[in-house]
């Protein structure tokens, strides 16, 4: 289950079934970020921006 970073004096935020609900764009953003952190030799992205807003899509 993905966990957000905790602020000073706060507990981490849980996201997923028992945590907060994420939008489709947030789920995709998290998946892309997790893939990039692993630094794969090859990363295949198919329609990676389908659930994103225009501004975020442009930044990709």
Secondary structure, DSSP 8 states (H G I E B T S, - for coil): --B----TT----BBSTTSB---HHHHHHHHHHHHHHTT-S----SSTTTTS-HHHHHH-
